[in-house]
Amino acid sequence: MTGIVVLGHGRFAGGLVDAAQMIAGRQKGIAAVELSPQDTPESFKDKVEAAIAGVASGEDGILLLCDLLGGTPMNVAAFLAERHGYQCVAGANLPLILEVLMNRVGNSARDLAAIAVNAGHAGVVDVRLRLTEQQVE
């Protein structure tokens, strides 16, 4: 099963993983790494590498899910992804994580990255517009 590490500023990553597990149940092979104001890029990288080691399960690969394009969590994840061949997606949200968790079995880390991007986009909705469209139909 693909190992998943969620990275983010402050408590974002931990909150996202907690929320996902509230909905989908406890999950194996997933970890959250939170960037605190005291972290340096190097100390944060060390925390991410420790989390990866904790979720790695062999041949299935690693998917790094980051909160924000261009932030320190994503920069560290991109560095590690390039160096080790991990998959990396920025812009994590709850629909994205849930879709990834529900599709882990039988999909590679690369497949899950594509699923994540699609689910992340689909999960952002203008609710009033959606309701108006449904009333017209």
N, C-alpha and C positions, 0 to 999 in steps of 0.2 A: 504494500500500500504506500502511496506517495506520502512522504512526510511534509507537513505544512507548518510554516513559521509565519506568524503575523507580526509585523513590525510597525511601530508608530510612536508619535510624540505623546508624552504624558501617559495617561492610563487608557488611551484609545485602544491599543491592541488587546490588552487584557479584558476590557469591557466588551469588545467585539467577540472575542472567543467565549466569554461567559454568556453573552446573549445568544450566540449560535448554539451553545450546548444546552441552554435553557429550552430552546426550540427543538433541536435535533437529538438531544440526549448526549451523555458523556461520550467523548471521542478519544480514540487512541491516536498517537502520532501527530498531535497538533500542539503548538506552543506559542505563547505570546512573549514578545520582547519589547519592553517599554523604555523609550529614551527619556532619561531624566535630565534636569538642568545640570547636574553634576557630571554627566557622562561626557567624555571626549569621544571623537570618532573612533579612536583605537579601543577604548574601554567598551564602547557599544559594540564594535566588531567582535570583541571577545565574548560578549554576552550572546550575540547572534550565533557565533560558531558553537558555543556550548549548547544552545537550543537546537541547532541543526543536528548535533551529535545525539541529542536526546530523542529526536523524532525519526532519524534515519533508520530505514529498515532494509537496506540492501539495494537491490537493482531498480526499485520503483522510482527513485529520484526524489528531488526536493522542490517544493513550490514555495517561494517567498512572496507574501502578500503585504504590500506597503500602503501606508495611509496617504501619502502625498508625493506626487512627482516632483523631484528635485530636492526634497528634504534629506536630512542626514540619514534617517532610516533607509530610504530608497537608495541613496548614494552608497551606503555600506552594502546593502543587498545587491545592487548592481555590480559592485566590485567582486563580491563573493560569487555571484552568478556567472560572471565572465571567467573568473579563475577556475571554478569547479563544474561548470556546465549546469547549474541550477536554472530553473525557470523563475522569472520575477515579473510581478504585475503591480502597478501602482494604482491608487484610487480605490482601495478596499472599502467595501460597505457590507452590510449584513446580508442582503440578497446574494451578493457575490460569494460570500463565505458559505452560506447555506447550500447554494448550488454546487459548489466544489465538494463539500462534505457528502452530499447526496450522490455524487458521481465518481467518488474515489475508486470504487471497485471496477477494475477492467479498463481504466483510463491511465495513460501515462501522465507524467508531470507536464509535458508539453500540451497534451490534450486538455488537461485541467486548466492550464493557463488560458487557452482559448475559451473554454467554458466560463472561466472567471470574467474575462473581458466582456463577453456577451451578457452575462448575468448582471454585471455591474452597471452596464448601460441600461439594460431593461428595468433595473430596479429603481431608476431615477425617473419619477413620473410627476407631471403636473396634475394633481388630483382633481382640481376643478375642471380642467379641460377634459380629463378622462371621463368624469361624471357627465359632462355636457355631451360628449360623443356617445355615451351609452344611452342617453335620453333620446337622441336623434335616431338611433338604430331601433 
